[in-house]
Amino acid sequence: MRDDDDAAPGQGYEGEEEEEEPQQQQHKKQSNTLTLWGNMKTMNLNSLLLTNIQSSTYFKVQLYELKTYHEVIDEIYYKVNHLEPWEKGSRKTAGQTGMCGGVRGVGTGGIVSTAYCVLYKLFTLRLTRKQLMGLINHTDSPYIRALGFMYVRYVLPPADLWSWFESYLEDPEVSDQRD
């Protein structure tokens, strides 16, 4: 049995590979470009939801006019008041049976929510790492932060989710996803 304390700092034993210290690994600069995952046209959204977003007047007219990240942040602040995919009361669920009967976001559709239109607009802007961090650390509105986390969930590789969410799991910020 060896005592690892006998080796001088920075020196391993014969035949051992020296591992880079975790602190040094953490300080490496990450690229500002995010690696996107999945379908680059649909943002991995349900096809009914995406069709409703792309055909909505709100997305085609008002959001089309917004060209910068900061303009979209202001839009979230002033217009988003819930995070569900459909506007309240706009979906007809009567007559649906089976697995789609009472499931939110699945079925016949309705009027797509402001939140999901803005989320797709953020996707069209192809956010940078710095911009995404700006969303999820924003202090003005829990909806701005929530849309940042939704962006992470929909477009970043599944293997990266934990690294994005971990430090926020016990976040005291309160938000109600519904009206």
N, C-alpha and C positions, 0 to 999 in steps of 0.2 A: 504494500500500500504506500502511495506517495503522498507527500504533503505539498499541495500546490503553492503554499506560501513560500516554499524554498526557492522557487523560480523568481528571478529578478523581473521587475515590471517590464513588459514588452518582449520578454523572452519566454518561449515555450520549451517544453522538453523535446529531446531529439525525436524526430519523426512526427511531431504534432504540428498541425497547422495553427497558426495564431489567428484567433477570431478578432474581428474589429469590435471595439467596445460599442455597446448599444447607444451610449450618449453620442458618439461620433456619427452613428447611422441616423439618428434623429435630426441632426443639424444639417444634413445634406439638403441643398435647395431643391425643391420640387418644381417641375415644369408648371408654368401657368396655364398650359393647355390641358383640358380635361380629356380623358379617354372615355369616349361614349360607348355604350353597349346596346346591342339589339338593332332594331329597325331604325335607320337614320331618317326615314320619311314619316313614320307614324308615331315616333317617340314611345313605342310599345303600348300605346293606348288602345283600348277596345275600339273596334272599327265603327260601331254606332256612335260612340262618343266623339271620335275624331271627325266623322262626317258632319255631326252637328256643330262642332267647333268651326270647321272650315267653311261651313255654309251660313254661319250666324252673321248677321249684320254687324253685331258688336265687333267680332274678330275682323271681318273684311273691311270695315270702315274706320271705327275708332282706334282699334289696336294697330291697324295698318299704318296709321299716321305717326305712331310712336316709333322712333328710330333708335333711341338710346336706352341703355340699361337704367339710367336715372329717371327717365320719363316713365318707364314701366314700373319702377319702384313707387313713384308717386301715384300711379294708377292703382296699384295694389292698396296703398294706404287709403285712398279716397273711395274706392269702389268695392273691394272685396269684404264681405261680411259673413261668409261661411265657406266651408271647404268641400261640401258635397258636390258631386258631378252635375246634378240637375237642380234647377231652381225649384223651390218648394211649391208643391201643388201642380207642377207642370207635367208630371208623368201620369199616364193612365195605366194602372196596374190591375184594374178589374178584368176578370176573365183569364188572367195568366195563371197557368197551373204548372206543376212540376217544379223543376229547380229554379226557374226564373220568377216564380210566383211572388215572392216578397223580398227579393234581393235588390238592394240599392245598386244603381249603376248598371243594371242588366235588364234587358227587356225592350220595351217599346220606345224608350227615350223620352224626350220632352224638350224643354228649353235648357240648353247647356248653361252651366253656371259661369259667372264672371271669373271665378277662381281658376277653372279649368281652361278657359280661353286665355287668361293671362299666363298660366303655366305653359301652354303651347307656344305663346308668343315668346316667352323666355327661351324655349327650346330653339325657336327660329333665330334667336340672337346668338346662339352657340356660346353660352357663358364661359368665362375663364374661371380658373380656380379662385382667383382673388374676388371676382364678382360673386361667385357662389358662397364664399366665406362671408362676404358682405351681407348676403341675404340671411344666412342662418345665424349671424351674430347681430342682426339689426335690432335696435332697441325701441323703435317707434311703434311697431305693431306686431302682435303675435302672428298675424296672417302673412306678413312678409317672411318671417322666419319659417312658418309652416310650409309655404310654397317653396322655399329653399330646400327643405327636407323632402318634399314631394318630388322636386327636380332630381335630387340624389336618388330617390327610390325608383323613379321611372327610367333614368337615362345612364346612370353609372353602373359599372360592372358589379354583379352581385357579390363578388369576392371583396369589393372595396366598401360595402355598406357598413360593416362594423366599425371600420376606422373613422367613418364620417359620423356615425350615430353615438358611439360609445361615450364620449365625454358629455353628451347632452341627456343621457338617460335619466338622470336625477335632477334635471333642470326644473326650477320652481315656477317658470312661466306657465300661466294657465291659458288655455284656449278651448273654446267650444267649437267642434267641427261643424255643428249644425247652427241654424238660425237661432 
